[in-house]
Each structure stands twice: as structure tokens, then as C-alpha cells.
Amino acid sequence: MITSPSTPKPRSRLLIALGASAIVACLILTGLVARMDQWLYDQLSPLVAEEADNRIAIVAIDEKSLGELGRWPWSRRQHARLVDELGRIGVRGIGLDLLLSEPALFDPEGDALLARAMSRHGKVVLPVLAEATQVNGPLVELLPIPEFSASVASLGHVDLAADDDGVVRSAYLRAGQGSPRWPALALALSQLDQPLPQNDDLPGERLSDQEQASPQRWVRDHRVLIPYARPPNGFPQVSYTDVIHQRVPASLLRGRWILVGTTAMGMGDTVKAPGQRGGRGLTGVEYEANVLNMLVQGSAITPMSLGGQLLLSILLVSLPMLLCGFAAFRQIWRPALATILLTLLLSLLLLQFARLWFPASATLLVLAIGASVWVYRLIRRTQRAAQTDPLTGLANRNKFNHALEQELRAIQRTHLPMSLLLLDIDHFKQLNDSQGHASGDAVLRLLARVLRGRARRPRDVIARLGGDEFAVLLPETSAQAAATIATTIHVDLANLAARTERALDAPPFTASIGIHTTQAGDTPDAAEVFERADAALYQAKQAGRNRSVSHAAAMP
């Protein structure tokens, strides 16, 4: 089994863990994987979505209502009738998601009637809008007229915070101009029967002190991610006109939170929820219903703090380096794959049970890249092992044959000579039998070391062909240069034999060398080149061994 690329040493593991930690921190801090995090949230959030709460209902200003009551805007007398009818039914609270920021100049009595109706009911919430006074200008507060503001139980903002891809995943539980003083409309509606929670009691990501010190800006606080209901538009809806004409059974609305808003085509904002592939999207009132659903079920999702995200991400990308020390995880792609699965499971479990969102894309990306690199290195190492002699670390016969074919083709392009040296250790069988296999292996490794010292160019190939037979392929090398290299090999072996302490405890030995040089005009195939060098090697042995013979000199 190939283990060296998959079981790095402790120091290497530490360096890899530090490098992976630096990369994941850079990805998080620069926001390069924000879109990936959004996509991942869109895939996981439906798995933890809640059903639409049956205590929430929508009174829709729909096409039917417009057909019966006429063109929009209607007289506020109609809204007064609606509030009175809902009061008679006995609803829990009413959120009028309607723009009431200007008085009705031609029907001031309608304004008065609506104000009195809201005051009588005592559980009506009106919206505070955030609108830009000019294109791309800052957002400013747009409140209901004072007459209405004084008559309602509470005001709440209806600020929509879309991400850069146009999807609305978040809600801010507090917002306002200069300071986040207004609760979200859904929050105000859900807390009608009790005091609004203080800042410290609200979930969500907090804004920084620097953002708070902005008196002219629209400031948001307590950002939460919305687990949209399953389905997002699955709340019961009744037509506005059916309610005021008492065509809706009272039991359908009694005791429920009521959200009133426009659903007719072309009226009001539309909201793109996570996972929606097209179509109209959600209406503003359906979005508010989802926020209210989140609040009454206590299922708001808080984004993990930056510090927590960094710490957890660094821990996860470092985990494979810790695990690869165990026998079951010797190949590093295994702990990397296990950590990828653990990261996805952890992100899902945090969503489900802690209502905490861990954006894991940076971690997953670094782990996936790391696993891919190690698998690639393992494949490359396996390929090299298939072409390497395990005893000497030299190329094996397969790699030598491939290199010889390549260099013969290169001669046709470069018109430069190529030389081949074939070597046999003299009397190797006798040495092996008398000294033992350990000494024979030491001799083979020592000869490999000598050959490496004499063939050091990038294209030079040194191979052990089998047994005690070696080959040295020397591209762009003349016959004279090849003979010189062969002579230096003999000298190196003689010098080793003369030493009192020899490397690797190998006994003295010599070698015979056959040389063949292929010129640019020759057109032999690989087998013919090898046969010529082998014939020269045979002549060297016949002449008494421990010498070099070239093919040209060996020819009669």
C-alpha cells in the first residue's frame, strides 16, 4: 500500500493545518464564498422548515375585492368596517400592512372612522416604511399619520432586506432611522399581549457600535434568518370583501393573528424566498406571515458570529490532520471526506436544534480542495510506483521502454545523437550466493547511487531492467561523451572498492558496460537499439569484464 503521500509527518501535518486555516480564514473574511453560503442555506433550510401555524391568517386585498369594492385606493371607511368586523369576530390581533402615511384630503371623515375603529379594537399594528427619498439615496422613515399612530397598539417596521441575489433570507427584528427603535411589524403583532422584549432578550445577529452611531441612516439590528413555512404561501387566506360582507365563518378567523395586505397582481412588493425558481414570488403580506410564523413558533435562526465561524471552520479544516494519525484514516482523503460529511451534518444539526446557522462553504471548499489534491498526489504516486523499481528507486523496465521510444522520436526533431548504456554487475550471482541476498541488495543500491551521480540531467533516465541489469539513457549525448561517462562509472566503482568503509556495507564489485549511440540519420526501432547495446555488453563480458565496449567498436 502507498502510504507516504497520505500519512504526512507530524511537522508536515502542522504546516498543512496552518495553511488550511489561513485559507479558510481568508475566504470567510473576504466574503468570497458568500454566494456559496447562500446556496447552501437554501438547500438546508427547507429540511428544518416548520408548517404554517394555524393561528395566522391573511385577509387579502385580491382581484375579487378590487372587483367588488372598486379601484385602489379605497376609502378608509372600508378599512374601518374591516377592523370593526374583525373585532366582532374576536381576532387576536391585526397587522394592517397598508400605506397610511398621508391623510385622505377628500374624505377626512374616513380617517376619523378608521382611527376610532383601531382605538376601539385596541390590538392593531400599523407599519413604518423605509423608503428612499431619491434614487440610490438613504432610507428614511415613513410613519402613519399622527391620527392613526395615536390610535393603534403599536407600530412596526416592514423593511425588506434582500441579499445581493435578490432573495430575502433575513429579517431584522428592530430597525429605524438613526437607531433601531422600531420592532418588526410581525414582532409587534406577536407581542401585543405582553411587553416587547428588550434587546438582550431578542435573538439575532447584533449590529456593531459603529453602525449604531449613524443618526441619518436607516439602522438595522437583530438579524435573523427566516425558516420559511412549508409551503411559504401555505397560510389560510380570505378575501377582504368577504370579511366585510360577513361571508366568512367567524370560526375561521376567531382567535387568530390577522395580517391584512395586497395580493392582487401588480400591487405591492413581491418577495423571492429561498428555493423559489421562478413565478411571482411571495407578496409582502405573505412574507410578514412567515416572519410572524417564525416568531410565534420560536424558530428564528441566528447567524453564527464571525468569531465563532472562524474558530469552528479552523477546527474542522485542521481535523483531517489530526485524524490521519489513526490506522483507519491513514489515507488523508478519508479523514477529509469524513470531515466534509461531518461539516454538513453539523451545519444541519445546528440549524435544527440550536437554530444557529453555520456558513460552512469555506470549510467545505478547503476540505474538498485538500482531498482532491491528496487523491491526485496518491494517483500520481501510484503511477510512479508502477514505473519504479522498489529496491533502488530507479525507473523500471516499463518506464525505460517508454522513455526509449520517446527519445527515438525526439532524434527526428532535434537531429542530435542519443546514447544508451547497458550495465551488468560482474559475477553478481556468485557474489549473491556467497555474501547473501542482503549484500546483493546493497550492491544494487550502491550501483544505483553511482549511476545517479553520473546521469543528472532532467531527461536522463536510469533504470533497473531486472536482476543485476541496469540501463542509462542519455539524450543528446555523443558516443565520445557516453564513453567518458562509462569510464567515470568504472572509476567510481574502483574508488568505492578501495575504501575501508564502504557505504551500505556492500562488498567490492565491478560492472561491464555496453554502449550504443544512435545518430540523427539512423532509423532503428527501440528493440534494435537495445540489441546493439546488449551486443556491446556481451563483448565487454567476453573481453574480461570490468570494462566498456561501444557497439561500433564491437562490430567486426
Secondary structure, DSSP 8 states (H G I E B T S, - for coil): ---TTTS--HHHHHHHHHHHHHHHHHHHHHTTTHHHHHHHHHHHGGGG--B--TTEEEEEE-HHHHHHH-SSS--HHHHHHHHHHHHHHT-SEEEE-S---S--TT-HHHHHHHHHHHHHH--EEEEEEEEESSTT--EEEE---HHHHTTSSEEEE------TTSB--EEEEEEEESS--EEBHHHHHHTTTS----GGGS-SB---HHHHS-TTSEEEEEEEE----BSTT-S-EEEHHHHHTT-S-GGGTTTSEEEEEE-STTSS-EEB-TT--SSS-EEHHHHHHHHHHHHHHT--BEE--HHHHHHHHHHHHHHHHHHTTSGGG-STHHHHHHHHHHHHHHHHHIIIII-EE---HHHHHHHHHHHHHHHHHHHHHHHHHHTB-TTT-SB-HHHHHHHHHHHHHHHHHH---EEEEEEEETTHHHHHHHH-HHHHHHHHHHHHHHHHHH--STT-EEEEEETTEEEEEEET--HHHHHHHHHHHHHHHHHHHH-SS-GGG-----EEEEEEEE-TT----HHHHHHHHHHHHHHHHHTTSSSEEEHHHH--
